[in-house]
Each structure stands twice: as C-alpha cells, then as structure tokens.
Amino acid sequence: MKLDPAVVKILGLDNASTTVEPAGGGGCSSASISKIVSKLPDGTEKAFFMKTGIGQEAKVMFEGEDASLKAIHDAVPSLCPQSFGYGQFEAQPETSFLVTDFLHLTSRAAAKSPSAQSLAAKLAKLHTTPAPTPEGHDKPQFGFPVTTCCGDTPQENNYKSSWADFYAENRLRFILQRAEKANGSDQEMRSLVEATASKIVPRLLGDDHLNNGKGITPVVVHGDLWSGNASVGVIGSEKGEPEDVVYDSSVCYAHNEFELGIMKMFGGFGGSFLKEYHELCPKTEPIDEYEDRVKLYELYHHLNHYAMFGGGYKSGAVSIMKALVKKYGA
C-alpha cells in the first residue's frame, strides 16, 4: 500500500522507502489506524500512526484531535504523541487522515524509566499551565478554537469568559439536545438538566464562589481521560524509555477538576494517584464541595454516554442530578 501524496507532503517522507500497514481500530466508530514505517537517509527507521475515516464526521474528529494533541504537547511534550497534521487524501478526497508519532505501548504495569515523571505529575503540570489567550480576547477563555469529539460526540467549544456559563450551556444543555435526538424527549431528564444548569452550576461553579471569589484560570484538560486512554509506552523511537502517556484526547480550556469527572466514573487511577496529583495541583476552594463538583463533572459523561449508547447511563445521570438538586437546589 502506497502512502497518499497528501500524507507524504506533511511528513516529508520518501514514498519509495515507506510502507503502510493496518494497525487496528481508531478509538471511534468511524476511524481505522495504520502504521507508517519509513527508512530515513541515515538508515534508521521512523514510525507514525495514521488514522483515517470517511465523511464529515471523520474530518471534524481529526481536526479536533490534531488541535488537542498540539495543545497538550505544547504544555507537557512527554505526555502525548505529537501530531504532524491532518487533511484529506489527494487520491480520495472523501477520506480524511491524521498523522502522529507512533506510540509503542507496553502494559500499565510495565517498568518505567526512573527519571520519568508520573502520570499524576504530568497531569498536574498540564493543569497548572494557564491556557493561551485567544485572538481577539484580553485574557484566557473557557472553550477551544475548534470542535473536539468526546467519543463520537462533536462538542461545541465556542469561547465564554465564565466557566459556569460554559459548563451549563456548552456541556449540559448541549448534551441534553444530543441525548433527546438519540433517545427521544424525556420530561424528567429535561427538567433535571435545566434545574442543574440553572441552579446547581452557578451555586457550585460560579466565578464569585470558586477560590474565595477569585474564580479559576482556564487550563488544558484532556477531556476524555478514562483508564483506556492512558498507558505506558515510548513515543516515537522504540529505543526510548517507557513512561506514562495519554492519547485520544478531547481537549478544551476548562477548570482542571473537570478532568476528574470521567476519571472517577470509570476508575482505574486510584487513591495514590489523586494524592500525588493534589499535592501538586491543590483542590479548588471551597474544598468541602470538591466531591460534589467532581460528581457534577461526572454527570456530563453519563449524559454523553446516554446520548451515544442509551440504556443504563440514564439512571446514573438522573441519580447524580437528583442528589445535587436535593442538596443545593433549594
């Protein structure tokens, strides 16, 4: 299989000394992965991942993942593979692609380089690095410059200066519309989401409430960091030392604790991880509301999974909302 000229241009490779072979699924329902191996002029080999997919959905997804990986890589280069770009095949314009460093994965239990930072330390560094100020604004904003996909859900990331406004509008109300489109209207669900967005979100996440009224600074969050999107491996060369890495990101500029919602929902990180993480990235004030904030952030992922898969995820979302409304909704 020959590499499409559009990919050759991005990577600057010699097609005659490059091979492409399938390498499994692509982390979403519409993508597949290939491994590109090219022999360089000095005789060494360089490997890349390439995701491909057909149609507008794949195009949007790859643009978002390209921007996501670059945002993480800019803040903590050793945390994720580097993206080299995305585009459409010249020979098949309906096919989109994304090319990144190849990630040589080992098991989560594999021995890591003694000098490598832990996942908790890398994530804390990511979450204490202020987001850049977007063009046309005078300070960092909550959101992201492009659409990103959490699973198969394309998320609205238009900028807002208020985190509470962004979370209520761009996440909760937005995903309710997706869930209703997929599963039909549900008056109980709609009423609970609206009560949560209009009352609970301002109560727990308001700018005048967090950090004793000082608010929070937007930081890069991975956005879909469950245990299946984190592992141990070597980025690029097989000869490097294994270390903690993440992939399949769905970035936005957000409250750092938003990351913890899906991490708690699916587990796999453990108490020692959180202990180390919070030593480097302290809990937001008021600390006594920390668990409820994480539950509020977990809610989005229950609703997103309900939108994507239906079924049992509805009960988890309803349970979280009922508990929060009972506690804070009076």
N, C-alpha and C positions, 0 to 999 in steps of 0.2 A: 504493500500500500504506500503510495507516494503522498508526501505532505502537500497540502494545498498551498499555492503561492502566497496567499494572504498570511498564512502562519509562518512561512519561510521568511517573509519580509519582517515580521515582528521579531522573530528570534535571530535573524541574521545567519541562518544555517545553510550548509551546502546540501541540497536535496539528494545528491548522488551518494553521500555518505551518511544518510539519515534513514532510520527505519521507524515505522509506526505499527503498534500492535494493540489490540483491545486489552483493557485492564479492569473490566468490571463495571458496576453501576456508578452513577454520578451524584448520589446524595439527594436526588429528587426524582420525581416520576418521569420526567421528560429528558433526562440527560444520560449520556454514556461517557465513559472515560477511556482514553487511550494513553499509552506510554510512548513518548518520543525519545529515541536514543540517537545521538549524533556523534560521530567521530570528529574531534576538533583537529586543526592543523598540527598541533603538537603531539597527536597520537592518543590523547586522553579522550574519554567519553563523557558526555554530558546528557543527563536525563531530564525530561519535562513531563508534567501532566498536561493533558488536553481534555477538556470537557466539550462535548458537542451536543447540540439539540436543534430541533426543527421548530420554526414558527416564532411568533412574537413573544410568547411566554419565555422561551429559552433566551432570546435576545435581552429581555428585561432582566432576567435572572443573572446572566453572565455580566452584564454591565454593573449590577449591584454587587456581585461577588468580587469583581475586579476592584471597584472602589473600596469595598470593605477590607479586602486583604491589604491594599495600599495604606489605608488609614491605620490598621493595626501595625503593619510593618514599619511605618514611619515612627510610631511611638516605641515599639518593642520589636526590633528586627528578628530576634531569635524565637518569637512566639508563634509565627505562622509562615507558610511558604510565601515567597514573593510572587506577585502577579506580573506578568510581562505584557499583558494586554488581552483584548477581546475584539471580536469583529465578525464578519461574515465571509464564508468561503467564496473565492472568486469563481470556482467551477460550479458551486451550488449555493447561490446567494440566499436561499431559504434556510441554509444551515448556519447556525451561529457557533462560535467557539470561544473558549477561554483557555489561556496557556499560563501555567505557573511552574515554579520549581517542583521537581519530583520530590515526594515525601516518602522516605524509606522508613516505614513503620515497623516497630517491634511491639512487644506486649507492654501493657501499662506497668507490669511488674518487673520489666527488664532493668538491668543495672544502668544507671545514668552517669554521665560524666560528673566527677566530684566537684568540678568547678562550675557546673551549670546551675543557673537559677531554678528554683522550684516553680511549678505552675502557679502556686499561691503568690510567690514573689513577683513573677512576671505579670500576673493579672493585677496585682496591687500597683505595679508601675504603670500599667496601662490606665488604670482607674484614678491615678493621681496626676496624670498628664492632661492639662486643660485642652479642650478641643480648639481648633483654629477658629479665628473669626471669619465668617463667610463674607464674600464680596458684597458690598452694599450695606453692611452692618457695622456697628461700632464696638461690638463685643460678641463672644461666642454665643451661639444659639442652640436650642434643642431641635434635633431633626437630622437631616442628612441631605447632601446635594442631589442624590439620585434615589430611585426606588430600590429597596432591598427586599429580598424574599425570605420569609421565615417558613421553612418547609416549602410548600408550593404557594404560599400566600404572598402576593406583592403588597408591600406596606406603603402607606402614604407617609412621607417623611418631610413634608413642607415645614419650613422653619417656624418656630414660635419662641418668644423670649421667656415664656413661663413654662416650667416643666409640668405643673399641674394641668395647664391647658393642653399641652402636647399629649400627655398621657390620657386625659379624658377624651379628647377629640380624635387624635391620630391613632390611638391604640384601642380604647374600649368601645367608643361609638362606631369606629371604623370596622372593627372585627365583628360587632353585632350585625352590621349590614351584611357582611360576608356569611355569617352563620345563618341568618334568615334566608338569604338567597339559596343556600345549600340545603337547608332543613325545613324551610317554611317558617311563617311567622309564629311567635310564641309570646303571648302577652306577659306571662310571668317573667320570662327571661328579659324581655324588653323593659319591663318596669324595674327589675332589679339592676340591670346595667345602667339605666338612667339615674336611679337613686344613687348608685355607686359613683357614677361620673359627676353628678351634680352636687352631691353632699360629702361622700367619703373621700374622694380625691382631693378637693380643696382642704378638707379637715386634716388629712394626713400629709399631703404633699405641697400645701400652699407655700409660696415664696416667703410669706411673712411668718411662717411657722417653723420651717426647717432651719436648723443651725441657729436657733435663737433669733430668727428674723433676718439672718444674713443670706438665706437662700443657699443654693448649690451651684457649682460650676459644671457645665456640661463636659463630659469626658467620653472617650470612645468606649463603647461596650460591644462585645462580640455579638450579642443579641439572640443567639441560639445555642448557648453553651451548656448542653447536657453531656453526660459522660461519653456518648457515642461520637461527639465532635472534639474530643480531646484524647491524646495518646502520647506515646513516647516514640521518638524517631529521629532521623537525621534529615535535615533539609538540604537538598542539592546533592552533594557528593556522598557516596556510600562510605567513604573513609572517615567521616566526621564522628564525633561522639554523640550518642543518643541523649536527648533531652526532652522535656515536656513541650508539646506543640498543640496547637488548635487549628481547626480548618472548618470549611462550610459555614463561614461567618455571615451574619445578617446585621451589619453594623448600623448604629445610629449614635448621635451625640446625646447622652442621656445622664440621668442620675446613676451613679455607679451601682447602687443597690438593685437597680432594675435587673442587672445580670443574675442576681441571686435567685430570682423567681423560678426560672426553669431549672437552675441547678438544684434547688430544693425539690421541685416537682418530680424529677426523675432520679435524684440522688447520685451516688457514686463518687462523691468528693470527700465526705467525712468530716468529723469534728476537728481533726488536727489541721486539715486544710483551712477551715474557716478561722481557727485560732491564729494560725500564721498570717493569713490574709488580713485579719482585722488588727493585728499588731502593726502592720504596715499601712493599712488603709482603715482608719477607725470608723466605727459605726456613726452614722449621722445623728445629730441631736434632733429631737429627744430620743435617747437610747431606749427608753421604756416602750416606745412604739415601733421599734425595729422589727419585731416579729410580725406585727400587723402590716407594716409596709411591704415586707417580703411576701406575705400572703396576697396583698393587693397586686403585686407584680406577678406572682404566680398565676393569678386569675387570668391575665391576658393569654397565657399559654394554654390554659384549659379551654378558653373560648376559641382560640385559634385551632386547637385540635378538634374541637366540636365542629368548627366550620369545615375542616378538612376531612374528618373521619366520622362525625356524628356520634350517635350511640352514647356510651358511658361517660364521655367527657362533659356532658351537660350537667350531670349530677355533681361533679366536682366543682364546676363553676358556680352553680346555684348554692351549694353549701358554703363556699367562701363568701359570696355576696351576702347571704342571709346573716352570717355571723358578723360581718363587718357593719352591716346596716343596723343590726340589733345593738352593737356596741357603740357606734359613733353617729348613727343616723337621727337620733332624737333632736 
